[in-house]
Amino acid sequence: MTASKTPRCSRSRARTCLPSKKHCVRHSLTREAVYEDLVSTERQEYHSRAADALRAESGSNPVQIANHLFAAGRSEEAVPLCLTAAAQAQETWALLDAANLYEKALPYVRDPLARADVLERLGRCLSHADRPGAASAAERNLLEAVRLFESAGERVKAARVRVDLAAAHYPRLRHAQAENELRLAVGVLEPLGPSAELADAYNQLSFFRVVELDGPGCTEWAKKALAAAEEAGAGLAEVRAQNLFGLGLACEGRVDEALEWLDRSSSMAVRRGWSWYALASMNNSLILLPLERWDEVPARLDRMRAVDPDHFTTLNCEAWAWVGQGFPARAARVAEKARQASASREWAVSVFWTNCTLALAYSAMGRLDDARRALPPADPTLHKQDQLSLWGAELQLVVAGGRPGAGVVAARPVQDLVPGWAWALERVLALQALVDLGAAEQVEADLRAAPDTGFFRAVRIDLARLRADHAEVLAKAPGLIQLASRVGARLFADRARLALAEASAGSGDREAAAALLQEVMTSALEREHWWQQEQARRLADRLGIRLVEDVTPALEEEPQATGERFVTVLFADVRGYSAMTRKVAPAVMADKIASLQRSAAREIARHHGTVDKFAGDAVMATFNVRGATVDHASHALRTAIAIRDRARYLGLALGIGIATGPAIVGRLSAGANVSVLGETTNLASRLQAQAGPNQIMVSEEAWRRLRDHIDGTAETLELKGFDRPVAAYRVG
């Protein structure tokens, strides 16, 4: 085929001779037979004819026309169409489509001012587009737009872009750069009178006040933003200003008014299709909710999911809700998704927030090493809001870990926690952790001017419990339990039950105390809240009350029939057991081992494993005896970490071995325990013997499945029963 013989592309056939899915080829065979074999000049001819045919049709898609013109080498004609389509997509908040179109046109835009304009538009889209690497790309494009405008002497246009650049800097944790860009922009824009860009600059200055917990400063700038937005007819800036004005009111303690402004902002954003800003306002309203209004949480989360169920803001709010409701395992699962979504977008500030949430959730689950890994590093440049989030997570980790917390308590970012720190759930969790760490006088001072509302009442009950003021606890705790139960905040209901159980026992009603403690234990087991289980156990031990911790056998895996399975086997053994028995009273030692076995059985069942046997101070468990799961190595590792941490609390040190591989699994006789036979079992046992105190030894196959989630040191071991050296990994 030659160019002279290229068939005509009539209007009726224009859609059947296009080169790819983007250009509507109806069948892959058509593409292969007609298009793929054409030389470049023939392809350009096809594209050129297709573009002309589509242009002649009314209602043709300008993006398709532009794609054909680009492919035909007629870029000068394609660029205006592409930019028009991009602007239309941007106007309807189809930001990812708009960004793709701007990127397609950009290489062909050579005039510096025109190029700066496209870079500005592209940067704005990428600041909010859901695409990996979008945040850094937004920064780069906006920086280049500022440079080009400044070079051309267009100071006003450069100032307008600086406002967007400041917004792009913040999620990358470049706070100083953001505030500098705003100062430069306002200095140029303010003398020119109200504009959308000036309103946005005021909004960002308002935001930088609220993250420093400066309520009056936040509302002052937000008022200026509202006035400028209304006069300029800038609806998007108005939505942001309503959101920020609400936050400023919240920092001044006017929470009900704040929620009204936030709900107004989110409603307007939803109506206009501005999903990003709708979610921002919804997020702020949820974290401000007082306990009395926590029954609104499910409906508020549903509204966020209706906007975007997979956005990291939605996911992080859902995780926070699970924290407050007392379900840390669910919180962790959702927060892990939120962190992944944030990281793919390069939103460092959101990764920071989700890491704080994960540290809280992992601490409550007893996964203390995971909590320490999740906890962001200290950074003196963080705003007060972020410092408080980090500090609150640190407090929870110290409480759950049973370590001295004087240093963390003393490092409070602000002197008075009540007036400025408006995020209700974060604040109450920190106050309760301070009570647990013995900082009662500080908390009393914090609450001196606090109202008698639900969350503050919960902390006052904790203080009364600490003072052994049984009368106050007996008077206040039942009402709080009723309130927290009604709104679904089981974490706070059960914490109040613990206080009420202690007060009941102190007042002579041991029967009521036992019933309350059993209720807390049953609830905490159901919710997988390790720390509340520990609190219930400790109080029960102190009061001499026996609790039932039923691990239902049905939760354990049951092999379908005897046969070979690919499994993970775990062996754990107490280090220094014989020496300890010579120093510790037999009854005390027996109680420690019994407690460890109960915890091990519970964790093994929770992670879909089967207890093969307990032998004194040792335990063996197998995961995937049914052969139905692929993540059994992960389940075994989580179990190992949980029982190791439980043993640490009991003053015991475990050595643990984990091996993954084939084994014969089944009940070898009627009524017998499940047996797991083969080299994998022997390997797990030998690795356990090589593990030091509080260490986990992992086989090579198990490591291959787990290496993305843990750190370890590779070793080559000579093991009894194995002819060759064995590769293994030591996890601290």
Summary of the structure (lengths in Angstrom):
residues: 732
radius of gyration: 31.4
end to end distance: 69.0
largest distance: 104.2
contacts: 2593
relative contact order: 0.04
helix: 68%
strand: 8%
